Amino acid sequence: MSEPLDDALLTELREVMGGAFATLVETFIADGERRLDEVACASVDDALRRSAHALKGASANLGAVRLAAACGVLESLARSGEREGRPAALARVQAEFTVARDALRRYASA
């Protein structure tokens, strides 16, 4: 399994943002938790697609590459109207969010 975070991107972000990096991480986590709730509760394909897309973009911007990939799968399922694979895709997004959240917090505090 690949690493959950893009270390090169995170190093660059930390250098550019300085002391605000930890705030960026906590903002991402808070927004991500809200997006996860939206994804889990979405009953309309377009709402699920939008929420998965937003979380995918935020994850990619912060270097959470496995989470971004998992969100991309869920977004594709919503776009196509495919319902059969959604529970497994949602479970993967939730699991990858937990991994990314914990890894980002460790990285921000190091």
N, C-alpha and C positions, 0 to 999 in steps of 0.2 A: 504494500500500500504506500502511496506517495505521502510526502510530508503534508500536513494540513495547511501550513503557511508558506508563503513566498518570502524567505528570509531577506533576499536582496531588496525587494520592494519595501519591506518593513524597516530595514536599515536606512534606506533613503528617506522614507517618511519620517522616521525618528530624527534624522539629521536636519531635515527641513523644518519640522514642527517644533523641535526642542521640547520644552516643558509642556506644550499643549498636546503632545502625543498621547499621554495617558487619558486626557479628556476626550480625544478623538476615539480611543478604544472604548471608553465607557459609553459614549454617545452611540457608537455602532452597536454595542451590546443592548442598550435600552431600545433602540430602534429595531434591532433584530428580534428581540423578544416580542415586540408589538407586531412585527411582520409575521412571525411564526404563528401568533394567535390568529391573524387575518387569514393566513394560508390554511390553518386547521379548520377554520369556521367557514371558509368560502364554499358556497353551494352553487355558484355560477362560474362557468368556465372562464369568462373574461376577468372576473374578480380574482380568481386563483392565478391566472396568468400574470396579471398586473402585480400582484403581491410577490409572486415567485420571481418575476423579472426585477422588481425593485431590490429584493434581498440579494439576488444574484449580482446585480451591479455594485451594491454596497460592499458585498463580500469580496468581489474582484478588486475593487478600489483599495481595500485594506489588506489584500494579499491572502485572504482565506480561500485558497484555490479549490480545495475539495468541497467546501460548502458551496462555492459558486457553481461548480460542476453539478452538484446534486440539485441545486435550484434550477439549473438549466434543463435537467431531465424533467422535473416537475412542470416547469413552464411549457416544455414541448408537449407533454401529456395534456395539459389544459388547452393549448392551442389546437391540438388535433381532436379534442373532445373525448379522448381515450380515458375511460374511468377505471378499467381493470387494474392497471399498474399504479394507480394513485396512492393507495394505502402504503405500499412498500416505498414509493418515492418520498412520500411525506415522512415516513419513519426515518429514512436516510437523511433527509434535510434536518430533521430534529436532532439526530445523533451527531451529524457533522457540525451543527451549530454549537452543540455542547463542547465538542472537541475544540472548535475554533475559539469559542469564548474563553475556555480555560487556557489555551495556548497563548492567546492575545494578552490575557491578564498577566500571565507569567512573563511574557516578552516586555510588556509595558513596565513591569516592576523591576526588571533586571537592570 
